[in-house]
Amino acid sequence: MRRKPDHWLLNSISQDEYQKVLSVADNKLINNSLKKCCDIEDNFDFEENEKLIYKVIDSLELAAIELQREALNEGFSYQNDEFTKICHDLFILLRSLPLPNDEIEKIKEFRQEIDDFYQKLADSYQK
């Protein structure tokens, strides 16, 4: 069982929800890997949990930004276990997101993710 990181931005997510989202992401990544070498049926229902996955991703992104801000302002160590766990889980969740099929849509989605990141970063410094 994966432990939810101890950060105030993750208080709105229960341990069960956190565990479920990471389990869904793991299953999606395994399914995608097996599809490359095996003829398996894609019966994975990502959309069922999509809203919860994006909620956890948003919370993890903000928590990572908050810990980075602390590191810059107060000399907080990047070796912090919570920061490492947040980044690890965030990486897994982001890799599990479906990629658009159209090249133009891929570029637009990538650009939107970058814009969202910089907006969250700017908002964190205004507080």
N, C-alpha and C positions, 0 to 999 in steps of 0.2 A: 504494500500500500504506500502510495506516495503522500508525503506530508505537504500540506499547503504551507507556503512561506508565511512567516509571522510578520505581516506588515498591515498597517491600518487601512490601506487602500483595498485590501482583499477581504475586509470584514463582511462585505455584502455577499460574499460567495461562501457557501457551506463547504465543509470538507468532502461531503458526498458529491456535490456538484463539481468540485475541483477534480476529484478522482474520476468521475464520469467523463469529463471533458478530455483529460489526458488519456484515458482508455480509448475513447473514440478516435483521438488523434493517432495513437499507436496503431490501432486497427486499420485506419486509413492508410498510414505509411506502409504497413506490411502488405496490405492489399495492393497498393500501387507498385511496390517492389516485385511482388509475385506476378502481376500482370505482364511485366516486361519479359519474363522467361517462361511463364506457364500459361496455359489456356484456362483461365479461371473466369467464372462469372462475376461480374461487378454488381453484387447485391448490397452494396454498402449504402446506407441512407444517411448521408452527411447533413442534408437539409433539415432533418428532424432535430438536430442539436445545434444548428448553425447560430442561432441567436445567443445561446449560452456560451458557445465557443468564442464568439466575438466579444461578449461581455468579459470573459476571463482574459482574453488577449488585451483588451483595453485597460483592464485593471493592472495586469502585469507590466504593460508598457509604462503606465503612469508610475507604478512602484519603482521600476528601474530608473526612470528619470529622476524621481525623488531621491533615490539612493546616490545617483550620480551627482546631484546638486549638493547633497551632504558631503560627498567626497571632495568636491571642489571647494566648498565653503569652510569645512571644519576639519579637513585632513582625514576624513573617514576612509578606511582601507577598502580597496576594491577586492581584497581577499575575503571580505565578509561573506559568510556562508549563505545568508539570505539573498544577497545580490547575485551570487553564483547560481543559486537554485532558481531564482526568478528568471535570469537570462537563459538558463538551460530549458526550463519549461516553456518559456516564450518561443524559443527557437523551434522546439518540437511542434508547438501549436501552429506557428506560422508556416512551417513546412507542410503541414497537413491541409492547408487551405487549397481549394481547387484553383487551378490556373485556367484562365480563359483560353479558348481555342483559337480565337482570332488574334493575329499579331498586333493589330491596332488596339484591341481591347487589353492585351497584355501590357502594352506601353502605357495606356491610360490608367490601368489599375496600379501599376508600379509608381507612376507619377503621383497618383492620389495617395498612396501609402506614404510616400516621401513628404508630401504636403501635410498630411495628418500628423506625421511624426514631428515636423518642425513647428506646427501649430501647438501641439501638446508641450513641446519643449519651451516654446515662448510663453505659454500660459503658466508653466511651472515657475518661471523666473519672475513673473509678475506678482506672485503671491507672497 
